[in-house]
């Protein structure tokens, strides 16, 4: 180990224990003491500094503090921004941004390092602002927030239009005036700040508030949303480049028109919206059609419909007249048929005459061949064939036997089906005076007298009392000598 002069004694030899030298009244300092001395010196000398550099290693702790490094091409300086200061930032710090940091230098004794405590951060010029804008746009585009398939079609005629803008500027007046000129509509205005601290949060809250309205509620849910602001610098329009506003527009289920700035101004809200308008007045023109033009269009459609209805009728009438003129007269249509009828009649007459002549000629020819000798010869031939034919008895007996069997079967069946056959078993046939057999009680009650046919004879009766009949003998009473009981209507059929 190298030895220092303080490690030697008065004779110049090194000692083991530190001793105060003669005339030396400076006591040794502790590490904490020297660190505090350095801290006060640095903070007194650099109590307020403005530094320009590029952000690197940006990291936000769970406590809300922000840690980063400021660097240029030759040096690096650590930085810290406390939670209270980060809440006032107007942009999101990212690596690679060139900024101007305002704060004070201090030391961090725990690591023997010095750092800057940042009180405010600003982008170093408009170029840095545009670089941040492009970086944010690329990141959100990679997430698909600007994809064309996310865009919604604007309603043709919205009943209610929601407007997110400042209630005191000329923008809302321009929009209302233009809507009144084109097509008066119900407009709901959500007043917000359009510039400065907290403007982005208010705009995003208004968009999400409109989207959260329920249909049929006390406040009408808009069919279309217009986010509008007048022209200004890039710093004035920066609230509409904030990620919170862009995400609110992209997530909104209501079709949205972005009308921020003038025609040359472009914000990230324009990319996220379903339609971009160059001016707020143009947004009102996109929102609704011209009522007068619609009325003219409807009138034109009505005229076209009327013409479309009448045109086929007119064309049909013209075609009917043209075809009617080309139709032949009835007598012209009948002339060929009448001529063919005359020709057919003439051919029929000639055909009948020819047929009669031919028949006459054939009759004469046949009659010339008919003579007694021919008839006598034919009779002789037939007689010889009859003599030559041998008659076998079986040929005659078999048909006779078969016919006899069929006749016997029919006789037995007739015997069984004879209507008087059941009379032997105790049945009777009721006949009217005309001799017609009766099968219904109602028919029998209509007759004055009835005839009851039994197996051994018939008996004539009157409905309601008994009477003598042919072959039945005289009627007898059950008690001879006593008067006959008074007849009752239902004695026979009761």
FENGIFEN-V705460 format. One line per field, one symbol per residue. ss: DSSP state (a for helix, b for strand, c for the rest). psi: psi as a letter, one per 20 degrees, with the letter a starting at -180 (. if undefined). A space follows every 10 residues. Layout:
ss=???
psi=???
This chain:
ss=ccccaaabcc cccbcccccc cccccccccc aaaaaaaaaa aaaaacccbb bbbbbbbbbb cccccbbbbb bccccbbbbb bcaaaacccc cccccccbbb bbbbbbbbcc ccbbbbbbbb bbbccaaaaa aaaaaaaaaa aacccccaaa cccccccccb bbbbbcccca aaaaaaaaaa aacccbbbbb bcccccccaa aaaaaaaaaa aacccccccc cccbbbbbbc cccccccaaa acaaaaaaaa accccbbbbb cccccccaaa aaccbbccca aaaaaaaccc aaaaaaaaaa aaaaaaaaaa aaaaaaaaaa aaaaaaccca aaaaaaaaaa aaaaaaaaaa aaaaaaaaaa aaaaaaaaac caaaaaaaaa aaaaaaaacc ccaaaaaaaa aaaaaaaaaa aaaaaaaccc aaaaacccbb bcccccbccc aaaaaccccb bbbbccbbbb bbccbcccbc ccbccccccc cccccccccc cccc
psi=pqqrhijqah iiqqrhppqp qpiojoqqqr ggghhhgggh gghhhlhoqp qpapqqkppp rhiiqppaqp qbiirppqqq orghhhijqj ropqpippro ppbqqrqohh jlqqrpophq pqqmrhghgh ghghggghgh hhijijphii qqqqqgnphp pppoapiiri ghggggghhh ggoprppppo prpjqapigg hggghgghgg hipqpjahpp pqiqppoqqa rarhhhjhhj iqhhgghggh ipipppppmp aahipprhhh hhrhqpphrh ghghhhgqrp hghgghgggg hgghgghhgh ghggghgghg gghhhiprqg hhhhghghgh ggghgghggh hgggghgghg ghgggghhio qhhgghghhg ghhhhhhipp ophhhhhghg gghgghhggh gghhghjphj gihijjrqpp qrhiipppiq hhhhiiqgqq popahjaqpp rpohrqqqrp jiaqpqqhnq iqqpqpqqhk ghj.
